[in-house]
Amino acid sequence: MVTTTLTLFLGVLALTSTLSFNAEARPQPSDEDLGVVIGTNTGFDDDLGTVIGPHVSEDLDMVGPHTNLDDEELGTIIGPEFEIHKHDFPKDFIFGTSVSAFQVEGAKKGSGRGLTTWDEFTHMFPDKVEHRDDADIGVDFYTRYKDDIKLMKELKTNGFRFSISWTRVLPNGSVRKGVNEEGVKFYNDLIDELIANEIQPAVTLFHWESPFALEMEYGGFVDERIVEDFREFSKFCFERFGDRVKNWATFNEPTVYSVAGYSKGKKAPGRCSPFEVSKCPSGDSSEEPYKVGHNQILSHLAAVEEFRKCKKCQEIGGKIGIVLVSHWYEAQDPNSSKDVESARRALEYQLGWFLRPLTYGHYPTIMQKDVNIRLPEFTEEESEKLRNSLDFVGLNYYGTFFTTPLTNLNSSELSYGNDLGVKLTTEQNHSPHLKSTSMGIVIYPAGFMNLLRHIQDEYKNPEIYIMENGMDEIDNGTKTLAEATNDYGRKEFIKSHILIMGKAIRLHNVRLKGYYIWSLMDNFEWEKGYKMRFGLYYVDFNDNLKRHMRSSGKWLSEFLDSKESLHKCYFEGHREKGYAPKLFDTEYLDPDNWRLSYASDIM
């Protein structure tokens, strides 16, 4: 422990001296960095790609880059046939966008902000981040937030979800160690500017930024002392911002934070057992993810207790919940009972791990049996309080995986992934032509409906906010501006999921209250760096971080202006026609890159 602490101390000295904030053009990658090209690559003379689906059709007299085919030709009805309009959603429904502080703000130094575990991770272990990127600049949201709010107005959205950087307001993690009033002013100004533009702020308290000072002091979330420090941080935020913010979430994706950070070691703080691929300097994949998950649940409970004592929060009708990520899981072979059981296990280990205690006061029975004494227990008092600790469920949904049991497990290598014992795949028997994103997630809007119905039926029909939904693409900045902004696949992705939400409300009375797209703009995507993009706005990292609206953003603005209606699903239509759809004029894949694989975040 002494050696580890000394190493971290020396590391932080090096870190504080190497943080750089000049917005220089990022180095251009080599061809090998870009992975496999699918589709015509207009940036090179040679045709390096393979065409998937129609490209240049004599019948359609198409010339040049692929363009969208008519919706009537590509669409398929999911469920009863009727159109969905914006006015089919409740009047108080929120259509918004999402970001997180670390990924967009920049201003990591000189603004009074303290260091986080992600600062340490990106600078001390740069090889774990694609192209050795860091978030020192991000997309400079800290200084450009007023202009970015204008972008939200262009989209016609009425909500914005962001996180508060713990160390921007409390640099060393606690009030007693000092408050950074400059950071408090930034969030006050941001909230006021949003409200002045009729955009409702939604705040996430913890989006993976653990104070480095607390990590040095006692190990952060592996230690139960974090609960009271998180209580203090939450109370501070409620006191400073609770008179204007109605929607609060305690944690973002605690499953990913626990598994990727403390079992796989691919995200900060980068802890795992020696047998994991990430080769972490320290950690225990058998116990730490469960301790960290448990302490997040107890920290959530502490924050909820403070929120319900916050008079100003209650006076404006404030609500508090948590944001959980879940995919829909189906058997790789629907006729295999073992595959069917593996899908159920995957859903319990990802979603149930947190939502069962927050609904019923206990962990999933299957995890209690599998993990046994390594899974912490709740006291009777904690269980009782947990059953009443959610005003809503925040859900991040990106797609589907198919499952089969994991074989050849090494019983001596205990970890979350081996406890789960499930292999994820993007292919399902007798169900061809499904499309996967560059992160290896199956685009499956029908799975979104299944997941919403599952939460409704299994977890007491809660209010649900979709806090993240979006589609990734690989782009190192080598696409032309025209290519980068013509994201017809992302447009169809968003259309399909809004369609599903509308039908879930009308057909099944699912209590959906809001939909936030990830993301407003391209940003620092954690260990995937700037290579992975999700934005409705393209960010040109080689031209002073200029923002350019993509076609997906243009479509969204027209839908929210009540000029568009929805009734067919682009992706299901391609399954019937016998080929997987294209998503972009040029699609880059890098399937063997563990940093870019989403499955390695959770399994």
Order of alpha helices (4+ residues) and beta strands (2+ residues): alpha-beta-alpha-beta-alpha-alpha-alpha-beta-alpha-alpha-beta-alpha-alpha-beta-alpha-alpha-alpha-beta-beta-alpha-alpha-alpha-alpha-beta-beta-alpha-beta-alpha-beta-beta-alpha-alpha-beta-beta-beta-beta-alpha-alpha-beta-alpha
